[in-house]
Amino acid sequence: NIIWDKNTPTNGRTISNSNTGLFINPADYDSKNNLLYANRIGIDINTNENNTTPLLRVRVGNQSFTETILDLGLEVNAPISTIKVSPYSTSTSSNLFFGTQSGRLYRTLDGGQNPLTRERTGADFPTSSISSIDIGRSEAELLVTFSNYGVNSVWYSNDAGDTWESIEGNLPDMPVRGGLFNPLNKDQIYLATELGIWFLDRTEGDGLTWRQEQAGIEGIRVDMIKIRKNDGWFVAATHGRGIYESQFNVGDFVTGTEDLPVLEVE
């Protein structure tokens, strides 16, 4: 695990020398509390000295880093595949969700001080890798995706994970690499998939009819998508085909006339 020292940007600073983590290691940053969270379990779960300590937390100071291995008090049976810091964390409480390669989902409250972790796995979740977690109008509204063939890949909860609903709908059988609630309209969901970008508006019809966005990106593999709320900037990262960008007209979301603009390679 490596973090860059902002005062010496040409030199990387290693913050963990232990033989842990994955080649592309999941992590997320809590900007309100200057906390970085990262997976510390390797591919071989048996080499982890304590399966109750899968999370590394790094407190970022002005010119220092403080590394802590979090004891969550429960056993995690696979490497962490994705981490999502809650946008509703406060300056006194850092909350996060994380999923594993075996399809288990966990919620950690107050990860910055005294972490309290509970499993939030759905009863019908597949034993597959969780590829993304997103949070909607509150920490009660959750979106979880899976990146395997032959499984229901998209799940929704409005009660913080007490119950889950598959919203797979008419999606093809394909890995879903990531999903997010549109920050301009939380009833809308976008997916990054093996076959481009797919879109769902839960206010339309039965709420389970997805459509493939063909606005410039077509059916190529997309690994990650991001939407910036303040100006509607939309970015999609593909697998070997570059990064595409576009922009919503934020004002359209007031009038209900929004459409995804044409995505162009950056």
Stockholm file with secondary structure:
# STOCKHOLM 1.0

chainA/1-266         NIIWDKNTPTNGRTISNSNTGLFINPADYDSKNNLLYANRIGIDINTNENNTTPLLRVRVGNQSFTETILDLGLEVNAPISTIKVSPYSTSTSSNLFFGTQSGRLYRTLDGGQNPLTRERTGADFPTSSISSIDIGRSEAELLVTFSNYGVNSVWYSNDAGDTWESIEGNLPDMPVRGGLFNPLNKDQIYLATELGIWFLDRTEGDGLTWRQEQAGIEGIRVDMIKIRKNDGWFVAATHGRGIYESQFNVGDFVTGTEDLPVLEVE
#=GR chainA/1-266 SS CEEECTTSTTSEEESCCSSCSCSSCCEEEETTTTEEEEECCCSSGGGSSCTTCCEEEEEECSSCEEEEEECCSSCCCSCEEEEEECTTCBTTBCCEEEEETTSCEEEEESTTSSCEEEECCCTTCCSSCEEEEEECSSTTCEEEEECCTTSCCEEEESSTTSSCEECCTTCCSCCEEEEEEETTEEEEEEEEETTEEEEEETTSTTSCCCEEECSSCTTSCEEEEEEETTTTEEEEEESSSCEEEEECCTTHHHHTCCCCCCCEEC
#=GC SS_cons         CEEECTTSTTSEEESCCSSCSCSSCCEEEETTTTEEEEECCCSSGGGSSCTTCCEEEEEECSSCEEEEEECCSSCCCSCEEEEEECTTCBTTBCCEEEEETTSCEEEEESTTSSCEEEECCCTTCCSSCEEEEEECSSTTCEEEEECCTTSCCEEEESSTTSSCEECCTTCCSCCEEEEEEETTEEEEEEEEETTEEEEEETTSTTSCCCEEECSSCTTSCEEEEEEETTTTEEEEEESSSCEEEEECCTTHHHHTCCCCCCCEEC
//
